[in-house]
Amino acid sequence: MTPLWIAIALLLLPALWLLIAPMRGARVLRDQLDHFEANDTSAEQNVAIFQRRMASLEAARERGDIDDARFNEDRLELERSLLEDTATQAKRPLKAASAGRLVVPLVMVAVVGASTFWYQQNGAEGDLTLYAIQEEIRNDPEGSLMMFLERMEAEAERQPNNPNVWSSLFPLYRDTGQPDKAVDALERLIAIEGRIPPLLAQLAQLRFFMAERELTPEVQALVDETLELDPRQPTVLGLLGIHAFDNGDYETAVDRWRRAVANISDPETAASLRDGIRVAQERMGVAPEPSAAAQGQGVRVSVSLDEALADRVSDDATVFITARDIDGELPPLA
């Protein structure tokens, strides 16, 4: 974690510099303002302008261009204008260059504290800890699966709301023969992430094998909930295929496993399901289909040309076939 905090500190340095930089130039800026105010002649210029306009006004009255009433009116307007200009030029005394220096450290502390608090609430500090544990166990010559499990259990107490803790503990418990703890870890993960099909499917599969491959009411409820959310969920379809196979319903087993293979992404699991399909077909006395023995996924289709188009298309024309999702929601499959 030390490199992380060093990186955070380096990122905070520019922000802190932006807070300090204005204070470094405060003295120079105040001296410049003092010099400007000391040499400001705008008031004298306003008075000179007032005097020239008054002289012009008096000359106009002497020439008879304006009467006394107009003269007094214009003079009052000039005096009012001079007073307004003088009022707007009144300046407050400048503060000392050191004013506000105590506020800067407080703001700096607030910035650092707020940044640290925000990262602890919204950052991935917990996930970095998990990664560090994995690397430590992997690089330890005496590291073992049980050692990793103990460290992850300790992290589960420190980070009970971190889904990555429980998603790591679940397979560890499952692979070390602790199904009850695996169920608890998976249920904790579901409580955090929500009842999404992949997690519900794994829970149904785990409880299915714990019940010695029987569809108990609890398992059936999980299967129904999963299929309602995702009718093509491969884990649940594979589970249903196993149950059908165990009960001698090989046709149903083949159907469920074929649907699972069509939606599964793991090549090894898909290969295992294809092996199961071949065994089920042999027990039915049916020769395995070429598509079942093939390594890749695929479908067989029969294509014919409409009679109305037969005369328009040459014998060597190319025909393009597009496979689409029946609901029209997904991209073309092929």
Beta strands, then each sheet from edge to edge (+ up, - down):
end
